């Protein structure tokens, strides 16, 4: 439960609860392993192989002149020897388990049981964001499946079992409809791989305890364990490969195509809303950023976006949107230096399925410079980047700073931005119609802002924050009030 909610809700109590439960189960795990091994010895009838009877045997052969029966004990069988070793361990492990349970903080657990359920209830079970989270777990587990079938190592199958377990728990806790359809198959696949792991642990323990008196006994045990292990892996392979693979069945019930990226954005918004004290402001800033970016691209200020995007890797537009949505998450730790906290939180969060790691990493840098010191190539967070990437980060930070200034009052009175071409009457340049003149030959960039008021606090903030974008574009920026409602693009007059 905590593992799933951590991805949606950054409340630190989820992590603390997960850690407390994990520590307890780790201390109980060794006891569980011992008890499971004793069960397997009985289940596989290992007491009956290797040619030794259980328990001491007696002989009534009289010793010379003794007049009494001499008692002779036969050696222990491997199974009996291992059981006695495990029983000794069990006694000690039960004491340790009892101590672990006594040390467990029940009072804290009761507090979590009261405070965390209302937080979990904010997201409806079965919602798209939980399906997206399940798809992340499915993707990871599916990759582990491929690796396990390829190299067939004990570690690979054990890791695969953990991957399926994590996928299963997300489905069980958050997707009731899918759980009803998939529960039996998911549990059976996890159990098959769990039994494979149990058999591997049993064999490794038998070897380390040196219970075999000869090679024949060792071989008999190994053949029995390998046969059972192979049978379970064979059944797992049969159910999870081919045209009717369970993996394909599970995948068909999870988000597809464009839905994946859209739901990833919704997940990030849910995460940001908990941290950002005014997320509506961040959404407005994100909308302004995209209006500025798209307008500058359409106007030709980014001469060859496709080439520049390829050089920088990833999608700068996606990085800008993410940075704008997340730029104020650092305010959860206070307003002072929140831009630095935002960078750290974004970097720690990780990349949701459907977003690119490059874009997320760049978004953290852009958010870092939405206020405070201006970004410079010599800055410690940028100096190790390639020149193309430095240029992209600085450009996106310039757009974000200006967009953020348009909502400095956090009241939404500026509703829309639009890029216009020039502050001077259209004219011919070098014999070309104005609309075909390169941006470098135009004198100024006009940004129309719906709801903008001259002399307001917003106007003052914009005047201060437009400098970086002016430097990037190498031209002055003029902001003017724009009439309410959509307007048709201005048609340049002919000279």
Secondary structure by P-SEA (a helix, b strand, c coil): caaaaaaccccaaaaaaaaaaaaaaaaaaaaaaaaaaaaaaaaacccccccccccbbbbccccccccbbbbbbccccaaaaaaaaaaaaaaaaaaaaaaaaaaccaaaaaaaaccccccccccccccaaaaaaaaaaaaaaaaaaaaaaacccaaaaaaaaaaaaaaaaaaacccaaaaaacaaaaaaaaaaaaaaaaaaaaaaaaaaacccccaaaaaaaaaaaaaaaaaaaaaaaaaccccccaaaaaaaaccccaaaaaaaaaaaaaaaaaccccaaaaaaaaaaaaaaaaaaaaacccccaaaaaaaacccaaaaaaaaaacccccccccccaaaaaaaaaaaaacccccccaaaaaaaaaaaaacccccccccccccccccaaaaaaaaaaaaaaaaaaaaaccccccccbbbbbcccccccccccccccccccccccbbbbbbcccccccaaaaaaaacaaaaaaaacbbbbbbbbccccccccccccc
